[in-house]
Amino acid sequence: MSGQKLIPVKYRRPGLKTAFFRYPDQGLLFTIIFLLCAGLVVVYSSSSIHSMHNFEDSLFYVRRQFIRMLIGLVLMVFFAFLDYRKLSKAAPFLCLGATIGLLLVYVPGIGVEAGGGRRWIDVFVRIQPSEYFKVFYIVFLGTSLSQLHRVEHKFLKLILPHLAFLGFVFLVVLKQPDLSTAFLIALVGVTLICFVYTKPALIIGLVIGGAFVVGYQVYKTPYRLKRVIAFMNPSDHELGYGYQVLQSKISLGSGGVTGLGLGQSRQKFFYLPEEHTDFIFAVVGEEFGFVGTFVLLLAFMSLVLRGLRISRYAPDSIGQLIALGIMIYLTLQILFNLMVVVGLVPPTGLPLPFVSYGGNALITNLISAGILLNISSHCVYP
């Protein structure tokens, strides 16, 4: 779809109360609430043993999840009220601030090192800048690309600078090190750029270049290479890098059609690593079976379809591209997480949106949802 096809249409601007209570996509809102509630239940069930063992409190993780969910919901409501066109005007400053945050992780006394990486900054509260960068970068990129049809020499003046900036951010996040997040940011940005600037040569070049860069990063990093080798044949590495995938498959297979029942997972007894974060879907399969996983997949499908519908009927190209960028971002996270759990790709460290235990990721996903709700309040449906 070219930039010229993103044509603004006339619409009636709703008032504040009307916009929030009448016009936002109610299906999207109810889907998000359902996923959050389901996430709380499964986080408690999957983390209770871990919580009791480490903190002598079975509610430790679910309590933290609930508090972060409330913070995220407050922010979701705020961004649902905030006109996305006003947000788009502030997008360059928000993106700049998030980029500075990415660099601050390397500053002694501000950046925090944990788990072998420097991905957080401590400014009264611990923040992971890369999570917030994803959202604000999408708003900035969507706003900028919406002006493509007004720019002469489109590639040199708009596309190339965005690709250069994206490459810079990729390297900054990669150095943390966080290949999964760096790859996700790059993939979201490149996909949105190629959606607007549909030049086959550019698309082919980016695909080949991206595959080479990721392949090289895997090859030169021993633990990443071992993880890929183990993924190819996990049974030969059942006590090493293949352990997670094998335990995840056991967990999914144990559930059968209807599951073992809420709280009855056996894999959460220190067999399945990251059972309340990256591999929470495996616990859903074990406790709720095929029926539970199918219902959860239907909810995610509803989320994606409602988001794409909002993008299609947004009143202008800014709204269309921001909504599309958010849906690309959420959809890729969902797909990568599910593919890891079923053993289709090596472990990536990406959580399941709105369901997995997490702080910054959950909050930024709810911010994204708030922006989508605001755009939907301005949509012109046939």
C-alpha positions in Angstrom: 0.0 0.0 0.0 1.6 3.3 -1.0 1.6 6.5 0.9 -0.7 8.1 -1.6 -3.5 5.6 -0.8 -3.6 6.7 2.9 -6.1 9.5 2.3 -7.7 11.3 5.2 -11.5 11.3 5.3 -13.9 13.7 7.0 -15.2 12.7 10.4 -17.0 14.3 13.3 -14.8 15.0 16.2 -16.4 13.5 19.3 -16.3 15.2 22.7 -14.3 13.7 25.6 -17.1 11.7 27.3 -18.7 10.6 24.0 -15.3 9.5 22.6 -14.5 7.2 25.5 -17.9 5.7 26.3 -19.5 5.5 22.9 -17.0 5.4 20.1 -14.0 3.2 21.1 -14.0 -0.4 19.9 -15.8 -2.3 22.7 -14.7 -5.7 21.3 -11.1 -4.7 21.6 -11.6 -3.4 25.2 -13.4 -6.6 26.3 -10.7 -8.8 24.7 -8.0 -6.9 26.6 -9.8 -7.2 29.9 -10.3 -10.9 29.3 -6.7 -11.5 28.5 -5.6 -9.5 31.6 -7.9 -11.5 33.9 -6.8 -14.8 32.3 -3.2 -13.7 32.7 -3.7 -13.0 36.4 -5.2 -16.5 37.0 -2.5 -18.3 35.1 0.3 -16.2 36.6 -0.9 -17.2 40.1 -1.3 -20.9 39.2 2.1 -21.1 37.4 4.1 -19.1 39.9 2.7 -20.1 43.2 5.3 -22.9 43.8 8.1 -20.7 42.7 6.9 -17.9 44.9 6.6 -20.0 47.9 10.0 -21.6 47.4 11.8 -18.3 46.9 9.8 -15.8 49.0 7.7 -18.0 51.3 4.6 -16.2 49.8 2.6 -18.0 47.1 1.1 -14.6 46.1 4.4 -12.8 45.5 4.3 -12.7 41.7 0.6 -12.4 41.2 0.4 -9.5 43.7 3.2 -7.6 41.7 1.4 -8.5 38.5 -1.9 -7.0 39.8 -0.2 -3.8 40.9 1.5 -3.3 37.5 -1.7 -4.2 35.8 -3.5 -1.4 37.7 -0.7 1.1 36.7 -1.0 -0.1 33.1 -4.8 0.3 33.1 -4.5 3.9 34.4 -2.1 4.7 31.6 -4.4 2.9 29.1 -7.3 5.1 30.1 -5.1 8.2 29.9 -4.0 7.4 26.4 -7.5 6.4 25.4 -8.6 9.9 26.3 -5.6 11.6 24.7 -6.2 12.5 21.1 -3.8 10.5 19.0 -3.1 13.5 16.8 -1.9 15.4 19.8 0.3 12.4 20.7 1.7 12.3 17.2 2.8 15.9 17.5 4.8 15.0 20.7 6.1 11.8 19.1 9.6 13.2 18.1 10.2 14.2 21.7 8.9 11.0 23.2 11.0 9.0 20.8 14.1 11.1 21.6 13.5 10.6 25.3 13.2 6.8 24.8 16.4 6.8 22.7 18.2 8.7 25.5 16.9 6.0 27.9 18.5 3.3 25.7 21.8 5.0 26.0 21.5 5.7 29.8 21.6 1.9 30.5 25.4 2.2 29.9 25.9 5.1 32.3 27.4 3.9 35.7 25.1 4.7 38.6 22.0 4.9 36.3 22.2 1.7 34.3 21.5 -1.5 36.1 23.2 -4.8 35.3 21.2 -8.0 35.9 21.2 -11.5 34.5 24.3 -10.8 32.4 22.8 -7.7 30.6 22.4 -4.0 31.0 18.8 -3.4 30.0 17.4 -1.3 32.8 17.9 2.2 34.3 17.1 3.0 38.0 15.6 6.4 38.4 13.5 6.0 41.6 11.9 3.0 39.8 13.5 0.4 37.6 12.6 1.0 33.9 13.5 -1.0 30.8 13.8 1.7 28.1 13.6 -0.6 25.2 10.0 -1.5 26.1 8.9 2.1 26.0 10.9 2.8 22.9 8.9 0.3 21.0 5.6 2.2 21.5 6.9 5.7 21.1 8.9 4.8 18.0 5.8 3.3 16.4 4.0 6.6 17.0 6.9 8.6 15.6 7.4 6.3 12.6 3.7 6.2 11.7 3.5 10.0 12.0 6.5 10.5 9.8 5.6 8.0 7.1 2.1 9.5 6.8 3.8 12.5 5.2 5.5 10.3 2.5 3.3 11.5 -0.3 4.3 15.1 0.3 8.0 14.5 0.2 10.1 14.6 -3.0 13.0 12.2 -3.3 11.2 9.9 -0.8 14.0 7.4 -0.3 16.8 9.8 0.3 14.9 12.3 2.4 12.6 10.0 4.5 13.2 6.2 4.1 17.0 6.2 4.3 17.2 8.4 7.4 14.6 6.1 9.1 16.6 3.0 8.1 19.8 4.5 9.4 18.2 5.4 12.8 16.7 1.9 13.0 20.2 0.4 12.4 21.6 2.6 15.2 18.9 1.5 17.6 19.4 -2.1 16.6 23.1 -1.9 17.5 22.4 -0.1 20.8 19.9 -2.7 22.0 22.0 -5.5 20.7 24.9 -4.4 22.8 22.8 -4.7 26.0 22.8 -7.7 24.9 19.2 -8.3 23.8 19.0 -9.7 20.3 15.3 -10.6 20.6 14.2 -7.1 21.4 16.6 -5.6 18.9 15.3 -7.9 16.2 11.7 -7.2 17.1 12.2 -3.4 17.0 13.9 -3.7 13.6 11.3 -6.0 12.2 8.4 -3.8 13.3 10.1 -0.7 11.8 11.1 -2.4 8.5 7.6 -3.9 8.1 5.9 -0.6 8.5 8.3 1.1 6.1 7.9 -1.6 3.5 4.1 -1.4 3.8 4.2 2.3 2.8 7.2 2.3 0.5 6.6 -0.8 -1.6 9.7 -1.1 -3.6 10.7 -4.7 -4.4 14.4 -4.0 -4.4 14.2 -2.4 -1.0 12.2 -5.3 0.5 14.5 -7.9 -1.0 17.6 -6.0 0.2 16.3 -5.6 3.7 15.3 -9.3 4.0 18.7 -10.5 2.8 20.6 -7.9 4.9 18.5 -8.7 8.0 19.1 -12.5 7.6 22.8 -11.9 7.3 23.0 -9.7 10.4 21.0 -12.0 12.6 22.8 -15.1 11.3 26.2 -13.4 12.0 25.2 -12.5 15.5 24.1 -16.0 16.2 27.2 -17.5 14.7 29.7 -15.3 16.6 28.0 -15.7 20.0 28.6 -19.2 21.4 25.5 -19.4 23.6 23.2 -18.3 20.8 24.8 -20.8 18.4 24.4 -23.6 21.0 20.8 -22.6 21.4 20.1 -22.9 17.7 21.9 -26.2 17.4 19.9 -27.6 20.4 16.7 -26.3 18.7 17.5 -28.4 15.6 17.6 -31.6 17.7 16.5 -30.9 21.3 16.5 -34.5 22.3 20.3 -34.6 22.0 20.5 -31.7 24.4 17.8 -32.6 26.9 19.8 -31.4 29.9 21.2 -28.4 28.2 19.9 -25.8 25.7 17.1 -28.2 24.6 15.7 -28.6 28.1 13.2 -25.7 27.9 11.6 -26.8 24.6 11.3 -30.4 25.7 9.7 -29.5 29.0 7.4 -27.1 27.3 6.2 -29.9 24.9 5.7 -32.2 27.8 3.6 -29.6 29.5 1.4 -29.0 26.5 1.0 -32.7 25.8 0.0 -33.5 29.3 -3.1 -31.4 29.2 -5.0 -33.4 26.6 -8.3 -32.1 25.6 -9.6 -30.5 28.8 -6.4 -30.2 30.9 -5.4 -31.4 34.4 -7.4 -28.6 36.1 -6.6 -25.1 37.5 -3.5 -25.3 39.7 -2.8 -29.0 38.8 0.2 -28.4 36.6 3.1 -30.8 37.4 5.7 -29.1 35.2 5.6 -25.9 37.4 7.3 -28.0 40.2 10.7 -26.8 38.9 10.6 -28.8 35.6 9.5 -26.0 33.3 11.8 -22.9 33.4 10.2 -19.4 33.1 6.8 -21.0 33.7 5.1 -17.7 34.6 6.8 -15.6 31.9 8.1 -16.9 28.5 6.5 -20.4 28.8 3.2 -19.5 30.5 1.3 -20.7 27.4 2.6 -24.2 28.1 1.0 -24.1 31.6 -2.3 -23.0 30.0 -2.1 -26.1 27.8 -1.3 -28.4 30.8 -4.0 -27.1 33.1 -6.8 -26.2 30.6 -5.9 -28.5 27.7 -6.7 -28.0 24.1 -10.0 -26.2 25.0 -8.1 -23.6 27.1 -5.4 -22.9 24.5 -8.1 -22.7 21.8 -10.0 -20.1 23.8 -6.9 -18.1 24.4 -5.9 -18.2 20.7 -9.4 -17.0 19.8 -8.9 -14.1 22.1 -5.6 -13.2 20.5 -7.2 -13.6 17.0 -10.0 -11.2 18.1 -7.3 -8.7 19.3 -5.5 -8.8 16.0 -8.6 -8.6 13.8 -10.1 -5.7 15.9 -6.7 -3.8 15.7 -6.5 -4.3 11.9 -10.1 -3.1 11.5 -9.2 0.0 13.5 -6.2 0.6 11.2 -8.4 0.1 8.1 -11.1 2.6 9.1 -8.9 5.2 10.9 -9.8 8.7 9.8 -6.4 9.6 8.4 -3.1 8.2 7.4 -1.5 9.0 10.8 -4.1 6.9 12.6 -3.9 4.1 10.1 -0.1 3.7 10.3 0.1 4.1 14.1 -2.6 1.4 14.6 -1.0 -0.8 12.0 2.4 -0.4 13.7 1.0 -1.3 17.1 -0.7 -4.4 15.6 2.5 -5.5 13.9 4.3 -5.2 17.2 1.7 -7.1 19.2 1.2 -9.8 16.6 4.9 -10.5 16.2 5.2 -10.9 20.0 2.3 -13.3 20.1 3.6 -15.3 17.2 7.2 -15.6 18.4 6.1 -16.5 22.0 3.7 -19.3 20.7 6.3 -20.6 18.2 8.9 -20.8 21.0 6.5 -22.8 23.3 5.6 -25.3 20.6 9.3 -25.6 19.4 9.1 -23.9 16.0 11.8 -21.3 16.8 14.6 -21.2 19.4 13.8 -19.4 22.7 13.6 -15.7 22.2 12.7 -14.3 25.7 9.6 -12.4 24.4 6.6 -12.6 26.8 3.0 -13.3 25.8 1.2 -9.9 25.6 -1.2 -9.2 28.4 -0.8 -12.7 29.9 2.8 -13.3 30.9 4.2 -12.0 34.2 6.0 -8.8 33.6 6.3 -5.1 34.5 7.4 -2.8 31.8 6.2 -5.1 29.0 2.7 -5.3 30.5 2.5 -1.5 31.1 3.7 -0.7 27.5 1.3 -3.2 26.0 -1.6 -1.4 27.9 -0.3 2.0 26.7 -0.5 0.6 23.1 -4.0 -0.6 23.8 -5.0 2.8 25.0 -3.7 4.4 21.8 -5.6 1.9 19.7 -8.8 2.7 21.7 -8.4 6.4 21.1 -7.9 5.8 17.3 -11.0 3.6 17.3 -13.0 6.4 18.8 -12.4 8.5 15.6 -12.9 5.7 13.1 -15.4 6.0 10.3 -17.0 2.6 9.8 -19.1 1.9 6.6 
